[in-house]
Amino acid sequence: MAREVRSGSDVQTFVRRWAQSGMAYLTGDPETPDYSRAQILERADTVAAMFGADAGELLTGRAALMGTSRAGHQAAGGGTRLIRCRDTWVAITLSRAGDIDSLPALLESADPIEDPWDVLNETLPDLSADQIVDRAQMLEIPAAVLGSVTTDPVEITRAWPARPAPDFSDLLVVDLSAMWAGPLCGHLLQKLGATVIKVESPHRPDGARAGNRDFFAWMNGHKLLYTSELSHHAVGLTGLLDVADVVIEASRPRALEQAGLDAPTRSPRDGRVWVRITGYGRAAGMTNRVAFGDDAAVAGGLVGRGRRGPVFCGDAIADPLTGLEAAGAVLSSLARGGGEIIDVAMAAVAAEYAALPTVEGTKPAGIDISPPALPQFSDPVFERIDETTVLDIVAERRGRAC
């Protein structure tokens, strides 16, 4: 449970930063901003500083690009809601057509559903939170019970021998991830000088492409873009994974396992760092649970305080916080010599930030709320590389090891 901050000077410092960063604009009831989570920016700022980045910009930049604001029980992005069940609150995300199509099965009803949120608000108060979330997860609808996750956010496994880390100018990162948390991790490593190759399936490109174009450009604009089948038969891709210094993945484990591309299948490489971002980690029963940033934050208990119960904190905040923490974990691993698999769970990252002391009261006089500022990034350079270029990179990297 989060502890309360009692120092008046600390409160002023945290609240001012919260208000000026745009987080107060994104947290609270529509009519009243909330400051209770203001201290999370102090930790996020510390991690972001390793990359010369601004945590406030990383946490609020997407909302600035989309023009969204706080909406209480509705997430800033609009696709997730907090709903009261019989015993506690749950977060449910309906951002995909398949989620809405699965609602009759979720509610065990054959009646037509005209307004999904109205039906959920009417039905869920009679059901237990665990009951509805377990059923939702079976149907692959992202859903979470408030504060249900308390596990460690980062787990490290020794997989290969360590070796001195190369300079960042010579670091090769292969980014298999999509959307926000994983791409942000790659983006931050690129800011330090690493070469980042973003891999996309021709059949399933990054879902962020279907949203705000500037957001996709912000996260990926200076990576090399490579389209490849996600299969162990793809010679270029398997070669890249075998010579990469850092690999970032953010899919449910069975996806890469079935493709024969997961970490244990790769050729040994001294010093390799392999980052695996999931919603809930790899414990039994949690491995393949689906999660998005807003419902994962609720699972970790990272919510604000509203007049009618918990409210969403920021915009899908588990995503950028996880991207930050994953990138920080890569730096720590490289400093140790690498050779590690790093598992990062979004809900557990949110829980760790939720455990930070909270701020009581309302905004002190003289502190103005700023809307999120547009992220500052240079014009994107979408440089595509083909199979021949990739094979040349692989050959050159392998030649160094001879």
C-alpha positions in Angstrom: 0.0 0.0 0.0 1.3 3.5 -0.9 2.6 5.6 2.0 1.5 9.2 2.4 3.9 12.1 1.8 3.8 14.4 4.8 6.5 17.0 4.1 5.0 20.3 2.9 8.0 21.2 0.8 8.0 17.7 -0.8 4.3 18.1 -1.6 4.9 21.4 -3.3 7.7 20.0 -5.4 5.9 16.9 -6.5 2.6 18.7 -7.2 4.3 21.5 -9.2 6.1 18.9 -11.4 2.8 16.9 -11.8 0.9 20.0 -12.8 3.5 21.4 -15.2 4.2 18.0 -16.9 0.6 17.5 -18.0 -0.1 14.6 -15.7 -2.7 16.6 -13.7 -4.4 17.3 -17.0 -4.7 13.5 -17.5 -5.5 12.3 -14.0 -8.7 12.7 -12.0 -12.4 13.4 -12.5 -13.2 15.5 -15.6 -14.0 18.5 -13.4 -11.2 17.9 -10.7 -7.6 17.0 -11.3 -5.9 14.5 -8.9 -2.4 14.9 -7.5 -2.2 11.8 -5.3 0.3 10.0 -7.5 2.6 13.0 -8.0 5.7 11.4 -6.6 5.9 8.8 -9.4 7.5 11.4 -11.6 10.5 11.7 -9.3 11.4 8.0 -9.9 10.5 8.2 -13.6 12.6 11.3 -14.0 15.6 9.5 -12.5 15.4 6.7 -15.0 14.7 9.0 -18.0 17.7 11.1 -17.2 19.9 8.1 -18.1 18.8 8.6 -21.7 18.7 12.4 -21.7 14.9 12.2 -21.9 12.1 14.0 -20.0 9.8 11.5 -18.1 6.9 14.0 -18.2 7.1 14.1 -22.0 7.4 10.3 -22.3 4.3 9.8 -20.1 2.1 12.5 -21.6 3.4 12.8 -25.2 0.8 10.4 -26.7 -2.1 12.2 -25.1 -0.7 15.5 -26.4 -0.6 14.1 -29.9 -4.1 12.7 -29.6 -5.6 15.7 -27.8 -7.0 13.7 -24.9 -7.6 14.7 -21.3 -8.7 13.2 -18.0 -12.1 11.5 -17.9 -12.4 9.8 -14.5 -13.6 6.2 -14.9 -12.9 6.3 -18.6 -9.2 6.1 -19.7 -7.8 9.1 -21.6 -7.5 6.9 -24.7 -11.2 6.0 -24.5 -10.8 2.2 -24.8 -10.8 1.2 -21.1 -13.2 1.8 -18.3 -13.2 1.3 -14.5 -16.3 -0.4 -13.4 -17.5 -1.4 -9.9 -18.2 -5.1 -9.4 -19.9 -6.6 -6.4 -16.7 -6.6 -4.3 -14.2 -4.2 -5.9 -13.3 -2.4 -9.1 -12.2 -3.9 -12.4 -10.7 -2.4 -15.6 -11.9 -3.7 -18.9 -10.5 -2.7 -22.3 -12.6 -2.9 -25.5 -10.2 -1.5 -28.0 -10.5 -4.3 -30.6 -13.6 -5.4 -32.6 -13.0 -8.9 -31.2 -13.4 -7.7 -27.7 -16.8 -6.4 -28.3 -17.8 -9.5 -30.3 -16.9 -11.6 -27.2 -19.1 -9.6 -24.8 -22.2 -12.0 -25.1 -19.9 -14.9 -24.0 -18.5 -12.8 -21.2 -21.9 -11.9 -19.9 -23.4 -15.3 -20.7 -26.2 -13.5 -22.6 -27.8 -14.1 -25.9 -29.4 -10.6 -25.9 -28.1 -8.1 -28.5 -25.7 -5.5 -27.2 -26.2 -2.0 -28.4 -24.0 -0.1 -26.0 -21.3 -2.3 -24.5 -20.4 0.1 -21.7 -24.0 0.6 -20.6 -24.5 -3.2 -20.5 -21.3 -3.7 -18.5 -22.2 -0.9 -16.0 -25.6 -2.5 -15.5 -24.4 -6.1 -15.2 -21.0 -6.1 -13.4 -22.2 -4.8 -10.0 -23.9 -8.2 -9.5 -20.8 -10.2 -10.3 -17.5 -10.7 -8.4 -14.4 -9.0 -9.8 -12.4 -12.3 -10.0 -15.3 -14.0 -11.7 -15.6 -11.4 -14.5 -11.8 -11.0 -15.0 -11.1 -14.7 -15.2 -13.9 -15.1 -17.7 -12.6 -12.1 -19.7 -9.1 -13.4 -19.8 -10.3 -16.8 -21.1 -11.9 -14.8 -24.0 -8.7 -12.8 -24.4 -10.5 -9.6 -23.4 -8.0 -7.4 -21.5 -9.3 -7.1 -17.9 -7.9 -6.7 -14.5 -8.9 -6.6 -10.8 -7.8 -3.4 -9.1 -4.6 -3.9 -7.2 -4.4 -7.7 -7.9 -0.7 -7.7 -8.8 2.2 -7.3 -6.4 5.0 -9.4 -8.0 8.5 -8.1 -8.8 8.5 -6.0 -12.0 11.9 -7.3 -13.3 13.2 -10.8 -13.2 16.7 -11.6 -14.5 17.9 -15.0 -15.7 21.5 -15.8 -16.6 21.4 -17.4 -20.1 24.8 -16.8 -21.7 28.3 -15.8 -20.6 29.0 -12.2 -19.8 31.4 -10.0 -21.8 32.4 -6.3 -21.8 29.6 -4.3 -23.4 30.4 -2.6 -26.7 30.2 1.1 -27.1 26.7 2.3 -27.8 27.8 3.4 -31.2 28.4 -0.3 -32.0 25.4 -1.7 -30.2 22.9 -3.6 -32.4 19.4 -3.8 -31.0 16.7 -5.9 -32.7 13.2 -4.7 -31.8 10.5 -7.3 -32.3 7.9 -5.3 -30.2 4.9 -3.2 -31.1 2.7 -0.5 -29.8 4.4 1.4 -26.9 6.4 -0.2 -24.1 8.8 -2.2 -26.2 9.2 0.4 -28.9 9.9 3.0 -26.3 12.7 0.8 -24.8 14.2 0.6 -28.3 13.7 4.4 -28.8 15.6 5.2 -25.6 18.5 2.9 -26.6 18.7 4.5 -30.0 18.9 7.9 -28.3 22.2 6.7 -26.8 23.6 5.8 -30.2 22.6 2.2 -30.7 21.5 0.9 -34.1 18.0 -0.3 -33.7 16.3 -2.6 -36.3 12.6 -2.7 -36.0 11.1 -6.0 -37.3 7.5 -6.2 -38.5 5.6 -9.1 -39.9 4.2 -8.4 -43.4 0.9 -9.9 -42.2 0.7 -8.1 -38.8 2.5 -4.8 -38.8 2.8 -2.7 -35.6 -0.7 -1.8 -34.4 0.5 1.7 -33.7 0.5 2.3 -37.4 -3.3 2.3 -37.3 -3.3 5.1 -34.8 -1.7 8.5 -34.7 1.1 8.7 -37.3 3.2 11.1 -35.2 3.1 8.7 -32.3 4.5 5.9 -34.5 7.1 8.3 -35.9 8.1 9.4 -32.4 8.7 5.9 -31.2 10.2 4.4 -34.4 11.3 7.2 -36.7 15.0 6.6 -36.4 15.1 2.9 -36.4 15.9 0.8 -39.4 12.7 -0.9 -40.6 12.8 -4.5 -41.7 9.9 -6.6 -42.8 10.2 -10.4 -42.3 8.1 -13.4 -41.6 8.3 -14.2 -37.9 9.5 -17.7 -38.4 12.6 -19.8 -37.7 12.7 -20.4 -41.5 13.4 -16.6 -42.0 17.2 -16.7 -42.6 17.7 -12.9 -42.2 15.7 -12.6 -39.0 17.2 -15.6 -37.3 20.7 -14.4 -38.2 19.9 -10.9 -36.7 18.7 -12.5 -33.5 21.9 -14.5 -33.3 24.2 -11.5 -33.7 22.2 -8.9 -31.8 23.6 -7.4 -28.6 20.0 -6.6 -27.4 16.7 -8.2 -28.4 13.4 -6.6 -27.4 10.2 -8.6 -27.6 6.7 -7.7 -26.2 4.4 -10.5 -27.2 2.8 -13.3 -25.3 5.4 -16.1 -24.9 3.6 -18.6 -27.0 3.8 -16.4 -30.0 7.6 -16.6 -30.4 7.8 -20.1 -29.0 5.5 -21.3 -31.7 7.6 -19.4 -34.3 10.8 -21.0 -33.0 12.3 -17.6 -32.3 12.3 -17.4 -28.5 15.5 -16.8 -26.6 16.3 -20.5 -25.7 16.3 -21.4 -29.4 19.0 -18.9 -30.4 22.7 -19.6 -30.9 24.7 -18.8 -27.7 26.1 -15.2 -27.8 28.3 -13.9 -25.0 26.9 -10.7 -23.5 23.5 -10.8 -25.3 20.6 -9.1 -23.4 17.2 -10.3 -24.2 14.2 -8.3 -22.9 10.8 -10.0 -22.7 7.9 -7.6 -21.9 4.6 -9.1 -20.9 1.5 -7.9 -19.2 1.8 -10.1 -16.1 5.1 -12.0 -16.2 5.8 -15.7 -16.6 4.4 -17.2 -13.5 2.0 -20.2 -13.8 -1.4 -19.0 -14.9 -0.2 -15.5 -15.9 2.0 -16.2 -18.9 -0.4 -15.6 -21.7 -2.8 -13.1 -20.1 -3.5 -10.2 -22.4 -2.9 -6.6 -21.2 -2.9 -3.0 -22.4 -1.4 0.0 -20.6 -4.6 1.2 -18.8 -5.8 -2.2 -17.5 -2.3 -3.3 -16.5 -1.9 -0.1 -14.5 -5.2 -0.9 -12.7 -3.9 -4.4 -12.0 -0.9 -2.9 -10.3 -3.1 -0.5 -8.3 -1.7 2.6 -10.0 -4.8 4.7 -10.1 -5.8 8.2 -8.9 -8.5 9.3 -6.5 -11.8 10.6 -7.6 -15.0 11.6 -5.8 -16.7 8.4 -7.0 -13.9 5.9 -6.5 -10.6 5.2 -8.4 -9.8 7.1 -11.6 -7.3 6.4 -14.3 -3.8 7.8 -13.8 -2.3 9.4 -16.9 -2.6 7.8 -20.3 -2.0 4.0 -20.4 0.7 4.7 -17.9 1.9 1.2 -17.5 3.2 1.3 -21.1 5.7 4.2 -20.9 6.7 3.3 -17.3 7.5 -0.2 -18.5 9.4 1.1 -21.5 11.5 3.2 -19.2 12.1 0.5 -16.7 13.0 -2.0 -19.4 15.5 0.4 -21.0 17.0 1.1 -17.5 17.3 -2.7 -16.9 19.2 -3.1 -20.2 21.7 -0.5 -19.2 22.2 -2.2 -15.8 22.6 -5.6 -17.5 25.1 -4.3 -20.0 27.1 -2.8 -17.2 27.2 -6.3 -15.6 28.4 -7.8 -18.9 25.0 -8.9 -20.2 24.3 -12.5 -21.0 20.9 -12.2 -19.4 17.2 -12.6 -20.1 15.2 -9.8 -18.5 11.5 -10.3 -18.0 9.5 -7.1 -17.4 5.8 -7.3 -16.4 3.7 -4.2 -17.1 1.3 -4.8 -14.2 4.2 -5.4 -11.8 5.9 -2.2 -12.9 2.7 -0.3 -12.2 2.5 -1.9 -8.8 6.0 -0.8 -7.9 5.2 2.8 -8.8 1.9 2.5 -7.0 3.8 1.6 -3.8 5.5 5.0 -3.8 4.2 7.5 -1.2 1.1 9.4 -2.2 0.3 13.1 -1.9 -2.8 14.2 0.0 -5.0 17.2 -0.6 -5.7 19.4 -3.6 -3.5 21.7 -5.7 -1.9 24.5 -3.7 -2.6 28.0 -4.8 -0.3 29.5 -7.4 0.3 26.3 -9.3 -1.2 26.2 -12.8 -2.1 23.1 -14.7 -0.5 22.7 -18.1 -1.9 20.5 -20.8 0.6 17.9 -22.1 3.2 19.4 -24.4 3.8 17.9 -27.8 6.8 15.6 -27.8 9.9 17.1 -29.3 11.6 14.9 -31.8 13.4 15.4 -35.1 11.8 14.6 -38.4 11.5 10.8 -38.8 13.8 8.9 -41.1 12.0 5.8 -42.2 14.9 3.8 -43.7 13.8 0.4 -44.9 16.4 -2.3 -45.2 15.9 -5.4 -47.3 17.1 -9.0 -46.9 20.4 -8.4 -48.7 21.3 -5.6 -46.3 20.3 -7.7 -43.3 22.4 -10.7 -44.5 25.3 -8.3 -44.9 24.9 -7.0 -41.4 24.8 -10.6 -40.1 27.8 -11.6 -42.0 29.8 -8.6 -40.9 28.9 -9.2 -37.2 29.7 -12.9 -37.5 33.1 -12.1 -39.1 34.1 -10.1 -36.0 33.7 -13.2 -33.9 36.1 -15.2 -36.0 
